[in-house]
């Protein structure tokens, strides 16, 4: 089967102040601060459904690196897929255009809320009901 990769194009990066304004509008409960090394960090809670715990989430954006989103509390159950080795959530497949540096970070936080909903469904069913992308050998 042929690859359906989208062509690469240069995306205009959103200025940091626009991320701050956009996050305040869409996630007003999230607090912003600059961490060591100039990393922009937003921390707040997400609750994917009424019966869910409130998850303390941290979104990080640094220079030209990929943004990372972590669940800080409560601890996620071991063995859940769709996380990187550093514990950050795998929220999108980089080659499908779901998220790129020209889109606001608030959209990535919304994907984290959706990820948490699928995580809770996985806890109940043992199956990941959310979208999945093919992974290379040895990647998870």
Buried (B, 14 or more C-beta within 10 A) or exposed (E): EEEEEEEEEEEEEBEBEEBBEBBBEBBEEBEBEEEEEEBBBBBBBBEBEEEEEEBBBBBBBBEEEBBBBBBEEEEBEEEBEBBEEEEBBBBBBEEEBBBBBEBBBBBBBBBBBBBBBBBBBBEEEEEBEBEEEEEEEEEE
